Amino acid sequence: GVVVLECIVLPDGTVSEARVKRSLPFGLDEEAIKAARQWRFTPGTRQGEPVAVIISIELSFSLR
């Protein structure tokens, strides 16, 4: 299944907020948020200056 998150990426490239837009059971939402908070992004820019942006992230989970 897929968890979809809406996140705010700060000017330093870190994720400050993550909200679940599409959920999965078994604690996978929390695992998706935990993973997204560890990632670092190239920040969005406006007139050459880094700014906070809202992004959507899809994280796929599968059974092994």
C-alpha positions in Angstrom: 0.0 0.0 0.0 0.9 3.7 -0.2 1.0 6.3 2.5 0.7 9.9 1.2 2.1 12.7 3.3 1.8 16.5 2.9 5.0 18.0 4.4 6.5 21.5 4.9 10.1 21.7 3.8 11.9 24.5 5.6 14.5 26.8 4.0 17.3 24.6 5.6 15.8 21.5 3.8 14.4 19.8 6.8 10.8 18.6 7.2 9.0 20.5 9.9 5.5 19.2 9.6 4.1 16.0 8.1 0.4 15.3 7.8 -1.1 12.0 6.5 -3.3 12.5 3.5 -3.7 8.7 2.7 -3.4 6.3 5.5 -2.4 2.6 6.0 -2.9 0.5 9.1 -0.4 -1.3 11.3 1.6 1.8 12.3 2.8 2.5 8.8 1.6 6.1 8.9 4.0 6.7 11.8 6.8 4.9 10.1 6.3 7.1 6.9 6.4 10.3 9.0 9.5 9.1 10.8 11.3 8.4 7.5 10.2 11.7 6.0 11.6 13.7 9.0 15.0 12.1 8.4 15.3 13.2 4.8 16.9 16.4 3.7 15.7 18.3 0.6 17.1 21.0 -1.6 14.9 23.9 -0.4 12.6 25.8 -2.7 13.7 29.3 -3.7 12.0 32.6 -4.4 14.0 35.4 -5.9 17.1 33.4 -5.2 16.4 33.0 -1.4 15.4 29.7 0.2 11.8 29.5 1.4 9.5 27.0 3.0 7.4 24.9 0.6 4.6 22.4 0.9 5.3 19.1 -0.8 3.5 15.7 -1.2 5.4 12.5 -0.7 4.2 9.0 -1.5 5.8 6.1 0.4 5.1 2.6 -0.8 5.1 -0.4 1.6 5.0 -4.0 0.6 5.1 -7.4 2.4 8.2 -9.5 2.1 
